[in-house]
Amino acid sequence: MVKQHAHKYVIGLHPSWHSGDEPEYFQKEKDVLEGIADHKITMSRQHYIRFTLPDSFRRLIHNGIEDDYSMGYGSINGFRASISTAFYWYDLENEAQTTLLLHPFCFMDANAFFEQHLSIEAAFDELMHYYKVVKQSSGTLISIWHNQFLGTDRMFNGWRDLYARFIKAVRQ
């Protein structure tokens, strides 16, 4: 499936939790994905939005990652970087702008469900709020959706419909 998608779509790495503790894991995981995809991987999002500054971002740069999608909260929705447009990470210790482009997200299904305990309607309202804010600022709305929320697991009944409803609403 990865090989099929890699030839049609841009794919990135979602490294394991352990790669945050063991730097060599990240490179191994990236090498495996590149071997399967048959092309260079330059995008990532950290597992559980787990990163430690500046080490994690330096590691991404060292391993050839150019775009990262981890800039957001892992427990509540909102704008962690106070911005809705991509920006280059600035390494404060080295007083230098880097080549790592950060793409902030403002909404994650798991935050709304597990952490904020939002109903389907409240989650839809929150998504629409972020859409309007991002549109006003000419930003990019990035949201994170997990397979189980878009699948048929009874625990997440209504979330796939919420996603479809949101997409329909923003297309109008």
C-alpha positions as CSV (number, residue, x, y, z in Angstrom):
1,M,0.0,0.0,0.0
2,V,2.8,2.4,0.8
3,K,4.5,1.7,-2.5
4,Q,1.2,2.3,-4.3
5,H,0.5,5.6,-2.5
6,A,4.1,6.8,-2.8
7,H,3.9,6.8,-6.6
8,K,0.6,8.9,-6.5
9,Y,0.9,11.1,-3.5
10,V,3.6,12.9,-1.4
11,I,4.1,10.8,1.7
12,G,6.1,11.5,4.9
13,L,7.3,9.7,8.0
14,H,5.4,9.3,11.2
15,P,8.3,8.1,13.4
16,S,7.9,5.9,16.4
17,W,7.7,7.0,20.0
18,H,11.1,5.3,20.5
19,S,12.8,7.5,17.9
20,G,12.4,10.4,20.3
21,D,14.7,8.6,22.8
22,E,17.0,6.7,20.4
23,P,18.1,9.0,17.6
24,E,19.3,6.1,15.5
25,Y,15.7,4.7,15.3
26,F,14.6,7.7,13.3
27,Q,17.2,7.1,10.6
28,K,16.4,3.4,10.5
29,E,12.7,4.1,10.2
30,K,13.3,6.7,7.5
31,D,15.6,4.3,5.6
32,V,12.9,1.5,5.6
33,L,10.2,3.9,4.4
34,E,12.5,5.3,1.6
35,G,13.3,1.7,0.5
36,I,9.6,0.8,0.3
37,A,8.5,4.1,-1.3
38,D,11.5,4.1,-3.6
39,H,12.1,7.9,-3.1
40,K,13.5,10.3,-0.6
41,I,11.3,11.2,2.4
42,T,11.5,14.8,3.4
43,M,8.4,15.3,5.5
44,S,7.4,14.1,9.0
45,R,5.1,14.5,12.0
46,Q,6.3,13.3,15.4
47,H,4.4,10.5,17.1
48,Y,2.1,12.0,19.8
49,I,3.4,15.4,18.8
50,R,6.4,14.4,20.9
51,F,9.4,16.7,20.4
52,T,12.1,18.3,22.5
53,L,13.6,21.6,21.4
54,P,16.1,22.1,20.0
55,D,17.2,18.4,19.8
56,S,14.2,17.0,17.9
57,F,14.3,19.6,15.2
58,R,18.0,19.5,14.8
59,R,17.7,15.7,14.4
60,L,15.1,16.2,11.7
61,I,17.4,18.5,9.8
62,H,20.4,16.2,10.2
63,N,18.3,13.3,8.7
64,G,17.1,15.3,5.7
65,I,13.7,16.3,6.8
66,E,12.6,19.6,5.2
67,D,9.0,19.9,6.3
68,D,7.5,19.0,9.7
69,Y,3.9,18.9,10.7
70,S,4.3,18.5,14.5
71,M,3.7,22.2,15.6
72,G,0.5,21.9,17.5
73,Y,-0.8,20.7,20.8
74,G,-1.2,17.1,21.8
75,S,-3.9,17.7,24.4
76,I,-6.0,20.7,23.2
77,N,-6.8,22.2,19.9
78,G,-5.5,25.7,19.0
79,F,-2.6,27.5,17.5
80,R,0.6,26.5,19.4
81,A,2.8,28.8,17.3
82,S,0.1,31.5,17.2
83,I,0.3,31.4,13.4
84,S,-1.5,29.5,10.6
85,T,1.2,29.8,8.0
86,A,4.3,27.7,7.6
87,F,7.6,29.2,8.9
88,Y,11.2,28.2,9.1
89,W,12.3,27.0,12.5
90,Y,14.7,29.5,14.2
91,D,17.4,27.8,16.3
92,L,17.7,30.2,19.2
93,E,20.9,28.6,20.6
94,N,22.7,29.0,17.3
95,E,20.9,32.3,16.4
96,A,20.1,31.0,12.9
97,Q,17.1,30.4,10.7
98,T,17.2,26.8,9.6
99,T,16.0,24.9,6.5
100,L,13.2,23.1,8.5
101,L,9.8,24.4,7.4
102,L,7.2,24.0,10.2
103,H,3.6,23.6,9.2
104,P,1.4,24.3,12.2
105,F,-1.9,22.5,12.8
106,C,-4.7,23.7,14.9
107,F,-7.1,20.7,15.2
108,M,-6.6,17.1,16.0
109,D,-9.5,14.6,16.3
110,A,-7.9,12.9,19.3
111,N,-7.7,16.1,21.2
112,A,-11.4,16.9,20.6
113,F,-12.5,13.4,21.6
114,F,-10.1,12.2,24.3
115,E,-8.9,15.4,25.9
116,Q,-11.6,18.0,25.4
117,H,-14.5,15.5,25.4
118,L,-16.3,17.4,22.6
119,S,-19.6,16.2,21.1
120,I,-19.7,15.8,17.4
121,E,-21.5,19.2,17.1
122,A,-19.1,21.0,19.4
123,A,-16.2,19.5,17.4
124,F,-17.8,20.7,14.2
125,D,-18.3,24.2,15.6
126,E,-14.6,24.3,16.7
127,L,-13.5,23.2,13.3
128,M,-15.6,25.9,11.6
129,H,-14.2,28.5,14.1
130,Y,-10.6,27.6,13.1
131,Y,-11.5,27.6,9.4
132,K,-12.9,31.1,9.7
133,V,-9.9,32.3,11.7
134,V,-7.4,30.8,9.2
135,K,-9.3,32.2,6.2
136,Q,-9.3,35.7,7.7
137,S,-5.5,35.5,8.1
138,S,-4.9,33.9,4.7
139,G,-3.3,31.0,6.4
140,T,-3.5,27.2,5.8
141,L,-5.8,25.1,7.9
142,I,-4.1,21.9,8.8
143,S,-5.9,19.3,10.8
144,I,-5.0,15.8,11.9
145,W,-7.4,12.9,11.4
146,H,-6.6,9.3,12.6
147,N,-7.7,6.2,10.7
148,Q,-10.0,5.0,13.5
149,F,-11.9,8.3,13.6
150,L,-12.6,7.9,9.8
151,G,-13.3,4.2,9.9
152,T,-16.2,2.1,11.2
153,D,-15.1,1.6,14.8
154,R,-18.3,2.2,16.9
155,M,-16.4,4.2,19.5
156,F,-16.0,6.9,16.9
157,N,-19.5,6.9,15.4
158,G,-20.3,10.2,13.7
159,W,-16.7,11.3,13.3
160,R,-16.4,10.2,9.6
161,D,-19.7,12.1,8.9
162,L,-18.3,15.1,10.8
163,Y,-15.3,15.1,8.5
164,A,-17.4,14.8,5.4
165,R,-19.7,17.6,6.6
166,F,-16.7,19.9,7.3
167,I,-15.2,19.3,3.9
168,K,-18.6,20.0,2.3
169,A,-19.0,23.2,4.4
170,V,-15.7,24.7,3.5
171,R,-16.1,23.9,-0.2
172,Q,-19.2,26.1,-0.4
